[in-house]
Amino acid sequence: MEQLVSILNLLANGVALIGGAIMMVGVVVCFFRLACVELAALRKVDVEHDRLTLRHHLGYSILLGLEFLIVADVLRTIIHPGWE
């Protein structure tokens, strides 16, 4: 039983790490895309649609990462149930 708990704990940590990595990669990619979009805006190009698309991509990566973090929390709750 103790081996199963350690495996589930390791799995929960791995899933949480993946969730954090997804969010960080999404933020970094969106930051560079934002820089490109704003440079285009300085050249008087219409970038309203690009900004909206960028916001959607950032929101998608944040939500996907949070879903992984929720799975990790569920696994941890299975391992150590409590009222806290």
Secondary structure, DSSP 4 states (H G I P E B T S, - for coil): -HHHHHHHHHHHHHHHHHHHHHHHHHHHHHHHHHHHHHHHHHTT---HHHHHHHHHHHHHHHHHHHHHHHHHHHHHHHHS----
